[in-house]
Amino acid sequence: MNKLEIKNLTKTYGKKNANDDITITFENGVYGLLGPNGAGKTTLMKQITTLTTPTKGEILYNGSNIKDSDEDYRGIIGYLPQEFGVYKNFSAKKFLQYMAALKGLSKKEANEKIEELLNLVGLYEVRNKAIGKFSGGMKRRVGIAQALLNDPKILVLDEPTAGLDPQERARFRNLISQISKDKIIILSTHIISDIESIAKETIMIKNGAVLMKGTHRDILLGMEGKVYSIRTRDEDEVTYIQNNFKTINIQRGTEDVEIRVISDKIPPFKIVQALEPRFEDVYMFYFDLENTREV
Ligand SMILES: Nc1ncnc2c1ncn2[C@@H]1O[C@H](COP(=O)(O)OP(=O)(O)OP(=O)(O)O)[C@@H](O)[C@H]1O
């Protein structure tokens, strides 16, 4: 079992706390970091991967402070950064050989591992093609393969599905689930469906701090009795509702308009129905409308 403990972690840039007193414990499984732009997800990941050091607080891996076991700890980390640069003219195989050499794998170890990983990420057939000719999804899969070269115990993926089409995203999620058994996987995303389908727990981050952490079910339970559908034919009422309620969705039918809202009390309109909360409602409840990027 792997255990990563983040304790009272704060990272300050100038006057701004990019991370503000974060305390979380991770064990094996997939964790989703969900939050709007600038919430502090990348900063947290950079601290976990030792690319930046905390201003306050500490990170313990299996009980040891990671700053005291730097080299050993780095050896068990796999990281796919948000901006993952690849050498366009390299083939997938050559690129992985190059990365393996940087990570200190012997040639024999590297060749065995690369063959296994190319199969795992479904790129074996195209291993000798230039990466520049790959689709976005294929490039991300090369990214995952390089992050897995050292058999990491902690895999950190910063927005791994951004820009992928739904098919590639599903494929990517399956791959993550497949490798998650004996590892801590921490992935950040804006995409709610990524979290819904693979994360065992979700950590919602806003303004550098943890708003909530829990299973999908726990988080949805917190929204019970807060989501309603209002139906009306009156356009003035539609405008009123939009201005006075947290509005998730407006659907115009031939007969009337259905508006999905979040409200602590039953909204005072003629046709109102309580709805089962969805993860998107949770996101909208805690974050701003314009930050939702569900595709
Ligand atoms: N090196 C830096 N110097 C100064 N400010 C920084 C630095 N890195 C991050 N910040 C600030 O810290 C805050 C958190 O940024 P961070 O990149 O961690 O957010 P994020 O949740 O990953 O956002 P995004 O999804 O846009 O990547 C932002 O306000 C950002 O401008």
The ligand as an SDF file (V2000), in Angstrom:
LIG
                    3D

 31 33  0  0  0  0  0  0  0  0999 V2000
    5.0820   30.6040  -10.8070 N   0  0  0  0  0  0  0  0  0  0  0  0
    4.0550   31.3720  -10.4330 C   0  0  0  0  0  0  0  0  0  0  0  0
    4.2230   32.6640  -10.1060 N   0  0  0  0  0  0  0  0  0  0  0  0
    3.2050   33.4460   -9.7150 C   0  0  0  0  0  0  0  0  0  0  0  0
    1.9200   33.0230   -9.6100 N   0  0  0  0  0  0  0  0  0  0  0  0
    1.6790   31.7330   -9.9220 C   0  0  0  0  0  0  0  0  0  0  0  0
    2.7210   30.8320  -10.3570 C   0  0  0  0  0  0  0  0  0  0  0  0
    2.1560   29.6120  -10.5880 N   0  0  0  0  0  0  0  0  0  0  0  0
    0.8530   29.7510  -10.3200 C   0  0  0  0  0  0  0  0  0  0  0  0
    0.5450   31.0020   -9.9300 N   0  0  0  0  0  0  0  0  0  0  0  0
   -0.7750   31.4990   -9.5370 C   0  0  0  0  0  0  0  0  0  0  0  0
   -1.3190   30.6160   -8.5840 O   0  0  0  0  0  0  0  0  0  0  0  0
   -2.7060   30.3790   -8.8020 C   0  0  0  0  0  0  0  0  0  0  0  0
   -2.9590   28.8810   -8.9850 C   0  0  0  0  0  0  0  0  0  0  0  0
   -2.4220   28.4810  -10.2400 O   0  0  0  0  0  0  0  0  0  0  0  0
   -2.4350   26.9660  -10.7610 P   0  0  0  0  0  0  0  0  0  0  0  0
   -1.7150   26.9440  -12.0690 O   0  0  0  0  0  0  0  0  0  0  0  0
   -1.9530   26.0820   -9.6870 O   0  0  0  0  0  0  0  0  0  0  0  0
   -3.9910   26.7400  -10.9720 O   0  0  0  0  0  0  0  0  0  0  0  0
   -4.7460   25.5690  -11.7490 P   0  0  0  0  0  0  0  0  0  0  0  0
   -5.9000   25.1730  -10.8820 O   0  0  0  0  0  0  0  0  0  0  0  0
   -3.7960   24.5050  -12.1270 O   0  0  0  0  0  0  0  0  0  0  0  0
   -5.2760   26.3240  -13.0190 O   0  0  0  0  0  0  0  0  0  0  0  0
   -5.2690   25.8570  -14.5750 P   0  0  0  0  0  0  0  0  0  0  0  0
   -6.3570   24.8880  -14.6950 O   0  0  0  0  0  0  0  0  0  0  0  0
   -5.5300   27.1410  -15.2890 O   0  0  0  0  0  0  0  0  0  0  0  0
   -3.9020   25.2990  -14.8560 O   0  0  0  0  0  0  0  0  0  0  0  0
   -3.0840   31.2240  -10.0010 C   0  0  0  0  0  0  0  0  0  0  0  0
   -3.6270   32.4410   -9.5530 O   0  0  0  0  0  0  0  0  0  0  0  0
   -1.7730   31.4530  -10.7060 C   0  0  0  0  0  0  0  0  0  0  0  0
   -1.7830   32.6730  -11.4250 O   0  0  0  0  0  0  0  0  0  0  0  0
  1  2  1  0
  2  3  1  0
  2  7  2  0
  3  4  2  0
  4  5  1  0
  5  6  2  0
  6  7  1  0
  6 10  1  0
  7  8  1  0
  8  9  2  0
  9 10  1  0
 10 11  1  0
 11 12  1  0
 11 30  1  0
 12 13  1  0
 13 14  1  0
 13 28  1  0
 14 15  1  0
 15 16  1  0
 16 17  2  0
 16 18  1  0
 16 19  1  0
 19 20  1  0
 20 21  2  0
 20 22  1  0
 20 23  1  0
 23 24  1  0
 24 25  2  0
 24 26  1  0
 24 27  1  0
 28 29  1  0
 28 30  1  0
 30 31  1  0
M  END
$$$$
